[in-house]
Amino acid sequence: MIEITDEALAKLKERIADKQVWGIRLSLKPNGCNGYSYDLSYLEEPNVSGDAVFYEIVAVDPMTFSYVDSLTIEWKEEGLSQWFEIRSPNEVARCGCGESFTL
């Protein structure tokens, strides 16, 4: 199960409305010095035969689904910076810059 905080869900819905798309795809991709990173991208429509859908706006493909159990998406603001922070208790380590992690 994916948990999205109220503030993060509001920000996702706001961005989806601005882009006039169905929702967001959450995927896991090879990246960085520690192996993986999460990717959020706009999605015109989910793959109804394979995607798991959460909160009616976030689609997760079958390959990524097995890695997102208990994942949390939060909205963060610090000074002028704003971002979605994605964390999982399944992460073993994160790189120093925080961009990639090991599962």
Secondary structure, 3 states (H helix, E strand, C coil): CCEECHHHHHHHHHHHHHHCCCEEEEEEEEECCCEEEEEEEEECCCCCCCCEEECCCEEECHHHHCCCCCCEEEEEEECCEEEEEEECCCCCEECCCCCCEEC
